[in-house]
């Protein structure tokens, strides 16, 4: 993800996961591989999809 748009990209991926879109599993994997922030990790836990 480009650093200048990282938050927008993270929000978009979280939205895919939250709405159980077709690529939710790929979005989850992408987020978990990017050394996500504490806020992103918390949001993933809230969605029931924590990084393992």
DRENTORKOL-3810 file (N, C-alpha, C; in nm, 4 decimals):
REM DRENTORKOL-3810
@n.u->0.0838; n.v->-0.1177; n.w->0.0000; ca.u->0.0000; ca.v->0.0000; ca.w->0.0000; c.u->0.0885; c.v->0.1243; c.w->0.0000
@n.u->0.0499; n.v->0.2184; n.w->-0.0775; ca.u->0.1245; ca.v->0.3434; ca.w->-0.0800; c.u->0.1095; c.v->0.4134; c.w->0.0547
@n.u->0.2190; n.v->0.4638; n.w->0.1057; ca.u->0.2160; ca.v->0.5264; ca.w->0.2371; c.u->0.1273; c.v->0.6500; c.w->0.2427
@n.u->0.1126; n.v->0.7194; n.w->0.1319; ca.u->0.0317; ca.v->0.8404; ca.w->0.1331; c.u->-0.1176; c.v->0.8113; c.w->0.1407
@n.u->-0.1579; n.v->0.6935; n.w->0.1046; ca.u->-0.2997; ca.v->0.6569; ca.w->0.1062; c.u->-0.3239; c.v->0.5346; c.w->0.1918
@n.u->-0.2327; n.v->0.5071; n.w->0.2838; ca.u->-0.2412; ca.v->0.3846; ca.w->0.3617; c.u->-0.3691; c.v->0.3768; c.w->0.4446
@n.u->-0.4086; n.v->0.4865; n.w->0.5098; ca.u->-0.5291; ca.v->0.4817; ca.w->0.5924; c.u->-0.6534; c.v->0.4557; c.w->0.5082
@n.u->-0.6620; n.v->0.5191; n.w->0.3925; ca.u->-0.7765; ca.v->0.4968; ca.w->0.3037; c.u->-0.7809; c.v->0.3518; c.w->0.2562
@n.u->-0.6648; n.v->0.2968; n.w->0.2245; ca.u->-0.6584; ca.v->0.1575; ca.w->0.1806; c.u->-0.6977; c.v->0.0631; c.w->0.2941
@n.u->-0.6499; n.v->0.0915; n.w->0.4148; ca.u->-0.6852; ca.v->0.0091; ca.w->0.5308; c.u->-0.8347; c.v->0.0140; c.w->0.5549
@n.u->-0.8929; n.v->0.1333; n.w->0.5497; ca.u->-1.0375; ca.v->0.1475; ca.w->0.5691; c.u->-1.1158; c.v->0.0690; c.w->0.4639
@n.u->-1.0687; n.v->0.0739; n.w->0.3402; ca.u->-1.1358; ca.v->0.0028; ca.w->0.2320; c.u->-1.1305; c.v->-0.1478; c.w->0.2547
@n.u->-1.0131; n.v->-0.1981; n.w->0.2954; ca.u->-1.0000; ca.v->-0.3414; ca.w->0.3221; c.u->-1.0866; c.v->-0.3834; c.w->0.4403
@n.u->-1.0907; n.v->-0.3007; n.w->0.5447; ca.u->-1.1766; ca.v->-0.3313; ca.w->0.6599; c.u->-1.3237; c.v->-0.3334; c.w->0.6190
@n.u->-1.3613; n.v->-0.2443; n.w->0.5281; ca.u->-1.4994; ca.v->-0.2419; ca.w->0.4788; c.u->-1.5325; c.v->-0.3700; c.w->0.4032
@n.u->-1.4387; n.v->-0.4190; n.w->0.3230; ca.u->-1.4606; ca.v->-0.5459; ca.w->0.2525; c.u->-1.4851; c.v->-0.6589; c.w->0.3523
@n.u->-1.4073; n.v->-0.6599; n.w->0.4581; ca.u->-1.4213; ca.v->-0.7644; ca.w->0.5598; c.u->-1.5530; c.v->-0.7485; c.w->0.6341
@n.u->-1.5859; n.v->-0.6273; n.w->0.6744; ca.u->-1.7073; ca.v->-0.6018; ca.w->0.7516; c.u->-1.8330; c.v->-0.6388; c.w->0.6737
@n.u->-1.8303; n.v->-0.6158; n.w->0.5440; ca.u->-1.9478; ca.v->-0.6438; ca.w->0.4612; c.u->-1.9424; c.v->-0.7811; c.w->0.3955
@n.u->-1.8437; n.v->-0.8612; n.w->0.4369; ca.u->-1.8280; ca.v->-0.9976; ca.w->0.3867; c.u->-1.8340; c.v->-1.0032; c.w->0.2344
@n.u->-1.7590; n.v->-0.9117; n.w->0.1743; ca.u->-1.7515; ca.v->-0.9081; ca.w->0.0292; c.u->-1.6754; c.v->-1.0306; c.w->-0.0215
@n.u->-1.6810; n.v->-1.0512; n.w->-0.1501; ca.u->-1.6215; ca.v->-1.1684; ca.w->-0.2135; c.u->-1.4736; c.v->-1.1841; c.w->-0.1803
@n.u->-1.4023; n.v->-1.0747; n.w->-0.1652; ca.u->-1.2582; ca.v->-1.0812; ca.w->-0.1415; c.u->-1.2220; c.v->-1.0542; c.w->0.0044
@n.u->-1.3141; n.v->-1.0801; n.w->0.0957; ca.u->-1.2900; ca.v->-1.0535; ca.w->0.2376; c.u->-1.1704; c.v->-1.1319; c.w->0.2915
@n.u->-1.1569; n.v->-1.2568; n.w->0.2519; ca.u->-1.0444; ca.v->-1.3377; ca.w->0.3000; c.u->-0.9112; c.v->-1.2806; c.w->0.2516
@n.u->-0.9078; n.v->-1.2356; n.w->0.1271; ca.u->-0.7860; ca.v->-1.1747; ca.w->0.0734; c.u->-0.7559; c.v->-1.0433; c.w->0.1430
@n.u->-0.8596; n.v->-0.9653; n.w->0.1713; ca.u->-0.8419; ca.v->-0.8384; ca.w->0.2416; c.u->-0.7866; c.v->-0.8634; c.w->0.3814
@n.u->-0.8390; n.v->-0.9638; n.w->0.4485; ca.u->-0.7916; ca.v->-0.9983; ca.w->0.5830; c.u->-0.6444; c.v->-1.0371; c.w->0.5784
@n.u->-0.6072; n.v->-1.1198; n.w->0.4856; ca.u->-0.4679; ca.v->-1.1624; ca.w->0.4736; c.u->-0.3770; c.v->-1.0430; c.w->0.4452
@n.u->-0.4206; n.v->-0.9550; n.w->0.3565; ca.u->-0.3401; ca.v->-0.8374; ca.w->0.3226; c.u->-0.3172; c.v->-0.7501; c.w->0.4454
@n.u->-0.4218; n.v->-0.7269; n.w->0.5229; ca.u->-0.4073; ca.v->-0.6444; ca.w->0.6424; c.u->-0.3152; c.v->-0.7092; c.w->0.7450
@n.u->-0.3317; n.v->-0.8361; n.w->0.7662; ca.u->-0.2522; ca.v->-0.9044; ca.w->0.8682; c.u->-0.1047; c.v->-0.9121; c.w->0.8310
@n.u->-0.0733; n.v->-0.9044; n.w->0.7035; ca.u->0.0663; ca.v->-0.9118; ca.w->0.6590; c.u->0.1362; c.v->-0.7759; c.w->0.6555
@n.u->0.0633; n.v->-0.6673; n.w->0.6876; ca.u->0.1215; ca.v->-0.5338; ca.w->0.6750; c.u->0.1654; c.v->-0.4743; c.w->0.8078
@n.u->0.1816; n.v->-0.5561; n.w->0.9105; ca.u->0.2134; ca.v->-0.5057; ca.w->1.0449; c.u->0.1107; c.v->-0.3995; c.w->1.0840
@n.u->-0.0156; n.v->-0.4401; n.w->1.0976; ca.u->-0.1234; ca.v->-0.3435; ca.w->1.1211; c.u->-0.1095; c.v->-0.2703; c.w->1.2543
@n.u->-0.1669; n.v->-0.1512; n.w->1.2573; ca.u->-0.1657; ca.v->-0.0709; ca.w->1.3790; c.u->-0.2549; c.v->-0.1358; c.w->1.4847
@n.u->-0.2417; n.v->-0.0883; n.w->1.6077; ca.u->-0.3255; ca.v->-0.1390; ca.w->1.7170; c.u->-0.4733; c.v->-0.1146; c.w->1.6868
@n.u->-0.5041; n.v->-0.0003; n.w->1.6273; ca.u->-0.6437; ca.v->0.0316; ca.w->1.5936; c.u->-0.6989; c.v->-0.0674; c.w->1.4905
@n.u->-0.6178; n.v->-0.1021; n.w->1.3923; ca.u->-0.6613; ca.v->-0.1983; ca.w->1.2905; c.u->-0.6780; c.v->-0.3363; c.w->1.3519
@n.u->-0.5856; n.v->-0.3753; n.w->1.4381; ca.u->-0.5975; ca.v->-0.5047; ca.w->1.5057; c.u->-0.7249; c.v->-0.5102; c.w->1.5909
@n.u->-0.7546; n.v->-0.4011; n.w->1.6602; ca.u->-0.8773; ca.v->-0.3951; ca.w->1.7405; c.u->-1.0011; c.v->-0.4074; c.w->1.6530
@n.u->-1.0004; n.v->-0.3384; n.w->1.5391; ca.u->-1.1159; ca.v->-0.3443; ca.w->1.4483; c.u->-1.1340; c.v->-0.4855; c.w->1.3932
@n.u->-1.0249; n.v->-0.5514; n.w->1.3598; ca.u->-1.0344; ca.v->-0.6886; ca.w->1.3111; c.u->-1.0917; c.v->-0.7807; c.w->1.4188
@n.u->-1.0517; n.v->-0.7599; n.w->1.5433; ca.u->-1.1079; ca.v->-0.8391; ca.w->1.6531; c.u->-1.2566; c.v->-0.8134; c.w->1.6673
@n.u->-1.2978; n.v->-0.6872; n.w->1.6558; ca.u->-1.4397; ca.v->-0.6527; ca.w->1.6644; c.u->-1.5204; c.v->-0.7211; c.w->1.5536
@n.u->-1.4579; n.v->-0.7377; n.w->1.4397; ca.u->-1.5249; ca.v->-0.8019; ca.w->1.3262; c.u->-1.5215; c.v->-0.9546; c.w->1.3375
@n.u->-1.4558; n.v->-1.0045; n.w->1.4416; ca.u->-1.4450; ca.v->-1.1490; ca.w->1.4583; c.u->-1.3433; c.v->-1.2132; c.w->1.3679
@n.u->-1.2496; n.v->-1.1350; n.w->1.3179; ca.u->-1.1465; ca.v->-1.1830; ca.w->1.2250; c.u->-1.0081; c.v->-1.1377; c.w->1.2702
@n.u->-0.9659; n.v->-1.1733; n.w->1.3923; ca.u->-0.8340; ca.v->-1.1275; ca.w->1.4387; c.u->-0.7213; c.v->-1.1899; c.w->1.3580
@n.u->-0.6087; n.v->-1.1200; n.w->1.3559; ca.u->-0.4884; ca.v->-1.1758; ca.w->1.2953; c.u->-0.4343; c.v->-1.2825; c.w->1.3882
@n.u->-0.3891; n.v->-1.3906; n.w->1.3300; ca.u->-0.3361; ca.v->-1.5008; ca.w->1.4117; c.u->-0.1854; c.v->-1.5015; c.w->1.4032
END
